[in-house]
Amino acid sequence: MRSLRIVLVPCAGFLACILPGAQAQTAKQADTFVRQLYGQYEHPVSRFGPSIMGKHAASVFSPGLLALIRKEEKATPSGDVGKLDFDPVCSCQDSGGLKLADVHVTLRDAGKALATVMLSFPEPAKIEVQLSLLWTPRGWRVDDIGTKDVSSLRKFLVSPEG
């Protein structure tokens, strides 16, 4: 007869026990990520605003969304603007005067959250942006963006019309 030996190992958190290398993802962490993201718009280090589409893109977007953005950029002929002729994070062409008015984060399935963000501009007065967030090994990242004009950035990037 075989014997079964059970070994109990102390664990810092439930998710860390069942998902090796995982850290607990909290709404507070997601909220902090979103506030830091929009803080780059409110207090830009450059007069041209934040460089979220440039060298810092991997710290903002999930690998999947970033791949779609880069694919669209490569498909755009040199000198042309392309489909992504606006900043999807602020749903704007010019982020001057942007203020973060409100953030509400709801945790979804494991490793996912939805942040409803209200942005205040001089004109128009307010814009609502929905950020679908994904937990990655490097923390929270934006996995999709929805606004009244573009319901899903992912769908927009892969659609033939744009």
C-alpha positions in Angstrom: 0.0 0.0 0.0 1.3 3.4 -0.9 1.3 6.3 1.5 0.5 9.9 0.6 2.6 12.5 2.3 1.2 16.1 2.4 3.6 18.9 3.0 2.2 22.3 4.0 4.3 25.3 2.9 3.6 28.7 4.4 2.5 31.2 1.8 2.2 35.0 1.7 -1.1 35.1 -0.2 -3.6 32.8 -1.8 -2.8 33.8 -5.4 0.9 33.5 -4.7 0.3 29.9 -3.6 -1.6 28.8 -6.6 0.2 30.9 -9.2 3.9 30.7 -8.8 5.6 34.1 -9.1 2.2 35.9 -9.0 1.6 38.8 -6.7 -1.8 39.8 -5.4 -3.3 42.4 -7.7 -5.4 45.0 -5.9 -7.7 47.7 -7.0 -5.5 50.1 -5.1 -2.5 49.1 -7.3 -4.6 49.5 -10.4 -5.8 52.9 -9.2 -2.2 54.0 -8.5 -1.1 52.9 -12.0 -3.9 54.9 -13.6 -3.2 58.0 -11.5 0.5 57.8 -12.4 -0.3 57.4 -16.1 -2.5 60.5 -16.2 -0.1 62.4 -13.9 2.3 62.3 -16.9 -0.3 64.4 -18.8 -0.9 66.9 -15.9 2.8 67.4 -15.2 4.6 66.6 -18.5 8.4 66.7 -18.5 8.3 67.9 -22.1 6.2 70.7 -23.7 5.0 68.1 -26.1 3.4 66.0 -23.4 4.2 62.5 -22.2 6.0 60.0 -24.5 3.6 57.1 -23.9 3.7 55.9 -27.5 7.4 56.2 -27.7 10.1 54.7 -25.5 7.8 54.3 -22.5 5.1 52.4 -24.3 5.9 49.1 -22.8 5.4 50.5 -19.3 1.9 51.7 -20.3 0.4 49.1 -22.7 0.1 45.3 -22.5 2.3 43.3 -24.8 -0.7 42.4 -27.0 -2.0 46.0 -27.4 1.5 47.3 -27.9 2.0 44.8 -30.7 -1.2 46.0 -32.4 -0.1 49.6 -32.1 3.4 48.9 -33.5 1.9 46.8 -36.4 -0.3 49.8 -37.3 2.7 52.1 -37.2 4.7 49.8 -39.5 1.8 49.6 -41.9 1.5 53.4 -42.2 3.6 54.8 -45.1 6.3 57.2 -44.1 5.0 60.7 -43.9 1.4 59.6 -43.4 -0.5 59.9 -40.1 -2.2 56.5 -40.1 -5.2 55.3 -38.2 -3.9 56.3 -34.8 -4.0 60.0 -35.3 -4.9 60.7 -31.7 -3.6 59.8 -28.3 -5.8 56.9 -27.2 -5.0 57.3 -23.5 -6.6 60.8 -23.3 -8.8 60.4 -26.4 -7.4 63.7 -27.6 -5.2 65.4 -30.2 -3.8 67.9 -27.7 -3.5 67.0 -24.0 -2.9 70.6 -22.9 -4.9 71.5 -19.9 -5.9 67.8 -19.1 -6.8 67.2 -15.5 -7.7 63.8 -14.0 -11.2 64.4 -12.5 -12.0 60.9 -11.2 -11.0 57.3 -11.3 -13.0 54.3 -10.4 -11.4 50.8 -10.6 -13.3 47.5 -10.5 -11.4 44.2 -10.4 -12.6 41.7 -12.9 -11.4 38.2 -13.5 -8.0 37.2 -12.2 -5.5 39.7 -13.4 -8.0 42.0 -15.0 -9.5 45.3 -14.0 -11.6 48.1 -15.5 -10.8 51.7 -14.8 -13.4 54.3 -15.6 -11.6 57.6 -15.9 -13.1 61.1 -16.1 -10.9 63.6 -17.7 -11.4 67.3 -17.6 -10.2 69.6 -20.4 -10.8 73.3 -21.0 -13.0 72.3 -24.0 -14.9 69.9 -24.1 -15.6 70.0 -20.5 -15.3 66.2 -19.6 -14.4 63.0 -21.4 -14.9 59.5 -20.0 -12.3 56.8 -20.9 -12.6 53.1 -20.0 -9.2 51.4 -19.5 -9.2 47.6 -19.6 -6.2 46.7 -17.4 -4.2 43.5 -17.4 -1.8 42.3 -14.7 1.6 41.4 -16.2 4.8 40.3 -14.6 5.8 44.0 -14.6 2.5 45.2 -13.1 -0.7 46.7 -14.5 -0.8 47.6 -18.1 -3.5 49.0 -20.4 -4.9 46.2 -22.5 -7.7 48.1 -24.3 -9.2 51.6 -24.3 -12.8 52.6 -24.9 -14.5 56.0 -25.4 -17.7 57.2 -26.9 -15.9 57.6 -30.2 -13.9 54.4 -30.3 -15.5 51.6 -28.2 -12.4 49.4 -28.4 -8.9 50.5 -29.5 -8.0 46.9 -30.3 -11.0 46.5 -32.7 -10.2 49.9 -34.2 -6.6 48.9 -34.9 -7.5 45.7 -36.6 -10.5 46.9 -38.6 -10.0 47.5 -42.3 -11.8 50.9 -42.3 -10.3 52.4 -39.1 
